[in-house]
Amino acid sequence: MYIPPRPCPLMPMVALVVDDSMLMRYTVCRFLEQRGYIVESATNGVEALEQLAHMKPDLIVTDIQMPQMSGSELISEVKANPETAAVPIIIVASRSSGFYESEKRANFTIYKDIDIEDQLTKALASLAGKARRHSAGK
């Protein structure tokens, strides 16, 4: 099992998982917790913004279709805020939703109807690789 490296071994990575589906939140939260993340969750974009006022996650995983504030609207708010603009974002979407990677501001899109854990593993590995290349370039 691949576990991405942490920027500082003494400080665990923090993730914010945003999804209106309790099952999806549980699945993604559990996956990230097993890989050493401290995980906070929200059921929609409005709740996520409230949490972001008090935390700066290392990763945001968000559904695209949610009540009150969509994932796309949440991404707009995250990217507009200088404190969170650089936080990597993974979108969780259903292929049947009509969403086909049209949201280019996210780092990855994974699909609910395909093996989520396998897709998350690949996304985290890629993000860890980008972080290593970025820190090596400094």
C-alpha positions as CSV (number, residue, x, y, z in Angstrom):
1,M,0.0,0.0,0.0
2,Y,1.4,3.4,-1.0
3,I,1.3,6.2,1.6
4,P,2.4,9.6,0.2
5,P,5.1,11.4,2.1
6,R,4.1,14.2,4.5
7,P,5.8,17.6,4.2
8,C,6.8,17.4,7.9
9,P,6.7,14.0,9.6
10,L,5.6,15.6,12.8
11,M,2.6,17.3,11.3
12,P,-0.1,15.0,9.7
13,M,-1.7,16.1,6.5
14,V,-5.3,17.5,6.8
15,A,-8.0,16.9,4.3
16,L,-11.5,18.3,3.9
17,V,-14.0,16.0,2.3
18,V,-17.2,17.6,1.0
19,D,-20.1,15.4,-0.2
20,D,-23.8,15.3,0.5
21,S,-23.8,11.5,0.4
22,M,-23.0,10.0,3.8
23,L,-21.7,6.8,2.2
24,M,-19.3,8.7,0.0
25,R,-18.0,10.9,2.8
26,Y,-17.5,7.8,5.0
27,T,-15.7,6.0,2.2
28,V,-13.3,8.9,1.3
29,C,-12.7,9.9,4.9
30,R,-11.9,6.3,5.9
31,F,-9.5,5.9,3.0
32,L,-7.7,9.1,3.8
33,E,-7.5,8.4,7.6
34,Q,-5.9,5.0,6.8
35,R,-3.2,6.9,5.0
36,G,-2.4,9.2,7.9
37,Y,-4.6,12.2,7.1
38,I,-6.6,14.1,9.7
39,V,-10.0,14.4,8.0
40,E,-12.8,17.0,8.4
41,S,-16.0,16.7,6.5
42,A,-18.9,18.8,5.3
43,T,-22.2,18.0,3.6
44,N,-22.1,20.9,1.1
45,G,-20.1,23.9,-0.1
46,V,-21.6,26.3,2.5
47,E,-20.5,24.1,5.4
48,A,-17.1,23.6,3.7
49,L,-16.5,27.4,3.5
50,E,-17.4,27.7,7.2
51,Q,-14.8,25.1,8.0
52,L,-12.2,26.7,5.7
53,A,-12.5,29.9,7.8
54,H,-10.9,28.0,10.7
55,M,-8.5,25.6,8.9
56,K,-6.2,25.3,5.9
57,P,-6.3,21.7,4.6
58,D,-3.6,20.1,2.5
59,L,-6.2,18.6,0.3
60,I,-9.9,19.1,-0.6
61,V,-12.0,16.3,-2.0
62,T,-15.4,17.5,-3.1
63,D,-18.5,16.2,-4.8
64,I,-19.6,18.4,-7.8
65,Q,-23.4,18.1,-7.3
66,M,-24.6,19.2,-3.9
67,P,-27.4,21.2,-2.4
68,Q,-26.9,24.8,-1.3
69,M,-23.6,25.2,-3.0
70,S,-22.2,23.0,-5.7
71,G,-18.6,21.8,-5.9
72,S,-17.9,24.1,-8.8
73,E,-19.1,27.1,-6.7
74,L,-17.0,25.9,-3.8
75,I,-13.9,25.6,-6.0
76,S,-14.5,29.2,-7.2
77,E,-14.5,30.4,-3.6
78,V,-11.4,28.3,-2.7
79,K,-9.5,29.6,-5.7
80,A,-10.5,33.2,-5.1
81,N,-9.1,33.1,-1.5
82,P,-5.3,33.6,-1.5
83,E,-5.0,31.4,1.6
84,T,-6.6,28.4,0.0
85,A,-6.0,29.0,-3.8
86,A,-3.0,26.5,-3.9
87,V,-4.8,23.7,-2.0
88,P,-5.1,20.6,-4.3
89,I,-8.6,19.7,-5.2
90,I,-10.0,16.3,-6.2
91,I,-13.5,16.2,-7.6
92,V,-15.8,13.2,-7.0
93,A,-18.4,13.0,-9.7
94,S,-20.8,10.5,-11.2
95,R,-20.4,9.8,-14.9
96,S,-24.1,9.9,-15.3
97,S,-24.2,13.5,-13.9
98,G,-23.0,14.9,-17.3
99,F,-19.8,16.1,-15.7
100,Y,-16.9,15.1,-17.9
101,E,-13.9,16.9,-16.5
102,S,-15.2,20.3,-17.5
103,E,-14.0,21.7,-14.2
104,K,-10.3,22.4,-15.1
105,R,-9.5,24.2,-11.8
106,A,-9.3,20.8,-9.9
107,N,-6.2,18.7,-9.9
108,F,-8.1,15.4,-10.5
109,T,-11.6,14.1,-11.2
110,I,-12.5,10.7,-9.9
111,Y,-15.8,8.9,-10.6
112,K,-18.2,7.4,-8.0
113,D,-19.1,4.5,-10.3
114,I,-15.5,3.3,-10.7
115,D,-13.2,1.8,-7.9
116,I,-12.9,5.0,-5.8
117,E,-10.0,3.7,-3.6
118,D,-7.9,2.9,-6.7
119,Q,-8.6,6.3,-8.2
120,L,-7.8,8.1,-4.9
121,T,-4.5,6.1,-4.6
122,K,-3.4,7.3,-8.1
123,A,-4.5,10.9,-7.4
124,L,-2.6,11.0,-4.1
125,A,0.5,9.4,-5.6
126,S,0.5,12.0,-8.4
127,L,0.0,14.9,-6.0
128,A,2.9,13.6,-3.8
129,G,5.1,13.4,-7.0
130,K,4.2,17.0,-7.9
131,A,5.0,18.1,-4.3
132,R,8.4,16.4,-4.4
133,R,9.2,18.0,-7.8
134,H,8.1,21.4,-6.5
135,S,10.2,21.3,-3.3
136,A,13.2,20.0,-5.3
137,G,13.0,23.0,-7.6
138,K,13.2,25.5,-4.7
